Amino acid sequence: MQDFLRCPHLNLGYFALFTFRTQHFFTSPMGAQSITDQVARGQQRRSACAQKPAMEDAAFDPVRSGPLRHPHSRPRSHKFEMPGIARQNRPPIRHKVPDLGGEKGQQLNQQTLSMRLARVAAHVPTGARLADIGSDHGYLPVALLLRGSISAAVAGEVALTPFHAARRTVRDNGLEQQVSVRLADGLAAIEPGDAISAISLCGMGGETIRDLLQAGKARLNGQERLILQPNGGEQPLRQWLMDNGYRILCEEVLRENRFDYEIIVAERTGPVSYSPRELYFGPLQLQARSPAFLAKWQRLLRLKQRTLENFSRAQAVPEEKVQDMARQVRWISELLG
């Protein structure tokens, strides 16, 4: 290449050859025809681009809010159509899989209760007048009435959706005279003339149940049985029962759908005293030590040990919190040891 650039004779020769071929191309009939064809094709492309917006506007149907499709094209499914969103940006369509392991998967109704609600129902005294607080669909009081186990019931709900669901369940079973469905917060659903002899509070945190009992103490006559099913927080709930003179008559642990549930049955009997460990584990559970009870605390021990290890690696964890977790791990280890 360097030799080529240094040789002026070669440069002049190639330039002359290029000039001759270019002039021959433009002056020959074949070259002129090629240029004419290229110009014509360019004009056709520009004309097509200019007409494209008009064609799209003409093919737009304002009723369907989308482009018209060819009459022989495959129709789209309007069920999953997402107009205005590019296909690659649309979320994937996931068909709903039934929860076969949960209460909804069991297709619960007033005749078929979950294991959890069935165990709660077993602790309701025969012939009782039940107040089911947080009744949801009203399955528990309706099931007990259909079986003839109770004489009347109040179903209390604070949210509109479960309130209407409970009313529908009662109406569908023709129990409007025996079940009163009320929209109220906690024990405010209980009226003086109800003569309630049993109260059930299920499916809430133990602290929530405690707060509802504390807020509604004026509506407790001291003669009713409390059937409580907390979702955790059993210790503060037992503390409230002890402070207010309720003795724990029965405790039960069951596992359903990968969750551990506790049922606490209590009645007011006067002053009662429980140790800190009894409040933590349950006084009757410590005596019975059922397989379900021990299995629950084996699982909790692993979780709390992992939490304690995370505390040791974390920063700015209050020392009181670390000591409390260490005490729980020690108590559970001694229980299972």
Wavefront OBJ file of the C-alpha trace (Angstrom):
o trace
v 0.000 0.000 0.000
v 2.857 2.375 0.788
v 4.470 1.573 -2.589
v 1.167 2.349 -4.289
v 0.924 5.757 -2.624
v 4.542 6.607 -3.512
v 4.008 5.804 -7.209
v 2.318 8.765 -8.972
v 2.007 6.837 -12.265
v -0.150 4.136 -10.658
v -2.362 6.749 -8.971
v -2.996 8.559 -12.257
v -3.728 5.272 -14.011
v -6.366 4.169 -11.521
v -7.976 7.619 -11.511
v -8.247 7.582 -15.297
v -9.808 4.107 -15.261
v -12.370 5.141 -12.586
v -13.318 8.282 -14.548
v -13.817 6.303 -17.766
v -16.070 3.695 -16.141
v -18.182 6.347 -14.412
v -18.728 8.292 -17.626
v -19.521 5.091 -19.485
v -22.101 4.107 -16.833
v -23.998 7.408 -16.986
v -23.906 7.679 -20.782
v -24.785 4.089 -21.602
v -28.506 3.146 -21.996
v -28.194 0.424 -19.319
v -26.746 2.810 -16.725
v -29.396 5.454 -17.380
v -32.153 2.846 -17.036
v -30.681 1.656 -13.695
v -30.689 5.198 -12.321
v -34.272 5.725 -13.511
v -35.389 2.500 -11.770
v -33.746 3.508 -8.493
v -35.389 6.948 -8.572
v -38.786 5.380 -9.262
v -38.418 2.908 -6.379
v -37.466 5.739 -4.027
v -40.548 7.712 -5.021
v -42.743 4.651 -4.402
v -41.302 4.183 -0.900
v -41.825 7.851 -0.010
v -45.387 7.684 -1.306
v -46.102 4.564 0.773
v -44.732 6.181 3.927
v -46.864 9.271 3.347
v -50.000 7.148 2.933
v -49.348 4.845 5.924
v -50.837 7.090 8.690
v -53.962 7.593 6.617
v -54.313 3.829 6.158
v -53.914 3.234 9.893
v -56.503 5.891 10.693
v -58.901 4.315 8.232
v -58.384 0.888 9.812
v -59.056 2.120 13.365
v -62.437 1.235 14.839
v -63.398 3.670 17.652
v -65.929 1.185 19.048
v -63.412 -1.601 19.559
v -60.573 0.819 20.402
v -58.156 -1.247 18.351
v -57.082 -1.916 14.787
v -59.439 -3.796 12.486
v -58.334 -7.317 11.736
v -58.433 -9.229 8.510
v -61.766 -11.069 8.122
v -59.972 -14.417 7.757
v -57.514 -13.890 10.603
v -57.827 -15.863 13.831
v -60.016 -13.971 16.363
v -58.426 -12.951 19.626
v -59.720 -14.024 23.003
v -61.353 -10.972 24.579
v -61.094 -12.551 28.019
v -57.369 -11.886 28.320
v -57.053 -9.003 25.806
v -55.002 -6.043 26.996
v -55.437 -3.257 24.400
v -52.825 -0.563 24.387
v -50.081 -2.676 26.057
v -47.284 -4.204 24.035
v -47.260 -7.983 24.219
v -43.766 -8.134 25.674
v -44.836 -5.736 28.451
v -47.978 -7.603 29.455
v -47.932 -9.547 32.731
v -48.077 -13.322 32.355
v -51.515 -14.890 32.634
v -51.559 -17.279 35.578
v -54.662 -19.344 36.036
v -55.858 -19.499 39.633
v -54.921 -22.750 41.327
v -57.392 -23.865 43.988
v -56.042 -23.883 47.530
v -56.683 -27.548 48.188
v -54.906 -27.418 51.527
v -56.702 -24.423 52.998
v -60.126 -23.826 54.395
v -61.334 -22.410 51.069
v -60.075 -25.505 49.293
v -62.243 -27.606 51.600
v -65.323 -25.711 50.394
v -66.384 -24.982 53.940
v -70.004 -24.275 54.719
v -72.309 -24.475 57.672
v -72.241 -28.289 57.571
v -68.485 -28.722 56.965
v -66.170 -26.948 59.388
v -62.402 -26.941 59.332
v -60.595 -28.949 61.973
v -59.859 -25.723 63.826
v -63.498 -24.568 63.951
v -64.689 -28.100 64.685
v -62.498 -28.200 67.790
v -63.768 -24.772 68.839
v -67.355 -25.990 68.389
v -66.640 -28.977 70.627
v -65.985 -26.626 73.568
v -69.276 -24.711 73.266
v -71.663 -25.962 75.996
v -74.835 -27.684 74.850
v -77.831 -25.356 74.833
v -75.641 -22.255 75.134
v -76.476 -18.837 73.799
v -73.353 -18.097 71.789
v -71.780 -14.790 70.795
v -69.343 -15.455 67.955
v -67.184 -12.336 67.670
v -65.434 -12.000 64.325
v -67.854 -14.513 62.865
v -66.706 -14.095 59.243
v -69.228 -16.165 57.214
v -71.151 -17.192 60.317
v -70.298 -20.852 59.789
v -69.700 -21.656 63.467
v -73.031 -20.463 64.959
v -75.036 -21.739 61.979
v -73.401 -25.178 62.166
v -74.095 -25.431 65.899
v -77.729 -24.410 65.419
v -78.255 -26.879 62.583
v -76.916 -29.622 64.851
v -79.152 -28.514 67.705
v -76.149 -27.853 69.948
v -77.063 -24.273 70.916
v -80.323 -22.407 71.375
v -79.457 -18.988 69.899
v -76.495 -16.990 68.660
v -75.164 -13.535 67.922
v -72.720 -13.193 65.024
v -70.666 -10.016 65.339
v -68.544 -8.525 62.565
v -66.768 -5.194 62.246
v -66.175 -5.346 58.459
v -68.940 -5.004 55.887
v -67.931 -7.848 53.567
v -67.953 -10.639 56.198
v -71.007 -9.029 57.805
v -72.987 -9.445 54.575
v -71.546 -12.940 54.109
v -72.760 -13.966 57.568
v -76.218 -12.524 56.901
v -76.391 -14.488 53.665
v -75.401 -17.730 55.415
v -78.056 -17.212 58.087
v -80.713 -16.291 55.534
v -79.926 -19.254 53.268
v -80.477 -21.609 56.198
v -83.649 -19.931 57.446
v -82.178 -19.083 60.848
v -83.046 -15.385 61.041
v -85.027 -15.976 64.241
v -82.194 -17.798 66.018
v -79.120 -15.868 64.798
v -78.750 -12.105 65.036
v -76.002 -10.790 62.744
v -74.707 -7.421 63.938
v -72.207 -4.927 62.572
v -70.195 -3.954 65.639
v -66.659 -3.778 66.988
v -65.794 -6.626 69.338
v -68.060 -7.245 72.311
v -70.173 -4.231 71.371
v -72.216 -6.758 69.371
v -73.548 -8.155 72.665
v -76.670 -6.508 74.077
v -77.950 -6.837 77.675
v -81.007 -8.850 76.666
v -79.020 -11.498 74.767
v -78.273 -13.539 77.920
v -75.047 -14.807 76.364
v -73.525 -17.842 78.075
v -70.568 -18.501 75.728
v -68.299 -16.205 73.715
v -65.983 -17.350 70.945
v -63.180 -15.241 69.487
v -61.242 -17.098 66.810
v -58.666 -16.403 64.142
v -57.154 -13.225 65.639
v -53.879 -12.445 67.325
v -53.722 -13.020 71.049
v -53.101 -9.322 71.687
v -56.154 -8.422 69.593
v -58.368 -10.831 71.546
v -56.997 -9.425 74.788
v -57.754 -5.858 73.699
v -61.308 -6.776 72.639
v -61.960 -8.441 75.990
v -60.529 -5.474 77.853
v -62.558 -2.952 75.845
v -65.764 -4.964 76.334
v -65.384 -5.872 80.022
v -68.623 -4.040 80.834
v -70.530 -6.486 78.603
v -69.184 -9.558 80.392
v -71.501 -10.890 83.085
v -68.922 -13.254 84.558
v -71.055 -16.336 83.866
v -70.025 -16.943 80.264
v -67.455 -19.383 78.974
v -64.689 -17.947 76.793
v -63.579 -20.114 73.867
v -60.518 -18.423 72.415
v -58.441 -19.425 69.407
v -55.531 -16.984 69.056
v -53.173 -16.931 66.100
v -50.076 -16.385 68.215
v -49.702 -14.085 71.203
v -50.983 -16.654 73.688
v -48.829 -15.389 76.572
v -50.352 -11.877 76.854
v -53.819 -13.394 76.448
v -53.230 -15.800 79.347
v -51.889 -12.885 81.365
v -55.181 -11.004 80.879
v -57.206 -14.061 81.861
v -55.201 -14.452 85.068
v -55.410 -10.749 85.912
v -59.204 -10.795 85.515
v -59.918 -13.950 87.490
v -60.433 -16.413 84.613
v -59.191 -19.941 85.185
v -58.048 -21.911 82.144
v -60.183 -25.060 81.973
v -58.886 -26.589 78.771
v -56.030 -26.060 76.332
v -55.499 -27.703 72.995
v -52.885 -27.558 70.225
v -53.650 -28.663 66.700
v -51.891 -28.352 63.366
v -53.824 -27.585 60.212
v -52.506 -26.506 56.801
v -48.926 -26.087 58.085
v -50.010 -23.808 60.928
v -50.162 -24.476 64.655
v -53.277 -23.303 66.478
v -54.049 -23.153 70.180
v -57.499 -23.214 71.744
v -57.928 -21.798 75.244
v -61.145 -22.317 77.219
v -61.613 -20.251 80.373
v -64.280 -19.299 82.908
v -64.294 -16.717 85.673
v -63.729 -18.415 89.024
v -61.957 -15.826 91.132
v -58.280 -15.133 91.798
v -55.893 -17.459 89.999
v -52.108 -17.489 89.721
v -49.855 -18.855 86.986
v -46.066 -18.879 86.801
v -44.232 -17.101 83.954
v -43.531 -20.436 82.259
v -47.173 -21.471 82.594
v -48.226 -18.228 80.964
v -45.713 -18.835 78.177
v -46.446 -22.492 77.416
v -49.903 -22.884 78.949
v -50.476 -24.400 82.420
v -52.399 -27.411 81.152
v -50.159 -27.879 78.127
v -47.129 -28.194 80.390
v -48.843 -31.056 82.187
v -50.229 -32.894 79.164
v -47.273 -32.403 76.767
v -49.184 -33.759 73.803
v -47.310 -34.732 70.610
v -48.790 -31.731 68.793
v -47.642 -29.445 71.611
v -44.075 -30.796 71.566
v -43.869 -30.687 67.773
v -44.954 -27.056 67.789
v -42.218 -26.044 70.201
v -39.593 -28.024 68.310
v -40.361 -25.917 65.259
v -40.384 -22.712 67.282
v -37.052 -23.584 68.889
v -35.326 -23.713 65.507
v -36.832 -20.369 64.524
v -35.874 -18.665 67.776
v -32.336 -20.065 67.683
v -31.936 -18.636 64.195
v -33.288 -15.295 65.396
v -30.833 -15.266 68.278
v -27.946 -15.939 65.884
v -29.080 -13.048 63.711
v -29.131 -10.821 66.790
v -25.479 -11.653 67.466
v -24.497 -10.571 63.947
v -26.706 -7.483 63.888
v -25.904 -4.093 65.325
v -27.859 -1.859 67.687
v -30.174 -4.642 68.932
v -31.475 -3.687 72.404
v -29.885 -5.832 75.092
v -33.272 -6.426 76.699
v -34.567 -7.937 73.454
v -31.537 -10.211 73.158
v -31.927 -11.415 76.748
v -35.647 -12.083 76.255
v -34.969 -14.197 73.157
v -32.183 -16.065 74.951
v -34.555 -16.797 77.852
v -37.176 -18.195 75.455
v -34.590 -20.438 73.792
v -33.479 -21.695 77.222
v -37.052 -22.411 78.353
v -37.922 -24.295 75.167
v -34.680 -26.280 75.288
v -35.403 -27.301 78.875
v -38.970 -28.247 77.913
v -37.796 -30.516 75.112
v -34.651 -31.746 76.846
l 1 2 3 4 5 6 7 8 9 10 11 12 13 14 15 16 17 18 19 20 21 22 23 24 25 26 27 28 29 30 31 32 33 34 35 36 37 38 39 40 41 42 43 44 45 46 47 48 49 50 51 52 53 54 55 56 57 58 59 60 61 62 63 64 65 66 67 68 69 70 71 72 73 74 75 76 77 78 79 80 81 82 83 84 85 86 87 88 89 90 91 92 93 94 95 96 97 98 99 100 101 102 103 104 105 106 107 108 109 110 111 112 113 114 115 116 117 118 119 120 121 122 123 124 125 126 127 128 129 130 131 132 133 134 135 136 137 138 139 140 141 142 143 144 145 146 147 148 149 150 151 152 153 154 155 156 157 158 159 160 161 162 163 164 165 166 167 168 169 170 171 172 173 174 175 176 177 178 179 180 181 182 183 184 185 186 187 188 189 190 191 192 193 194 195 196 197 198 199 200 201 202 203 204 205 206 207 208 209 210 211 212 213 214 215 216 217 218 219 220 221 222 223 224 225 226 227 228 229 230 231 232 233 234 235 236 237 238 239 240 241 242 243 244 245 246 247 248 249 250 251 252 253 254 255 256 257 258 259 260 261 262 263 264 265 266 267 268 269 270 271 272 273 274 275 276 277 278 279 280 281 282 283 284 285 286 287 288 289 290 291 292 293 294 295 296 297 298 299 300 301 302 303 304 305 306 307 308 309 310 311 312 313 314 315 316 317 318 319 320 321 322 323 324 325 326 327 328 329 330 331 332 333 334 335 336 337
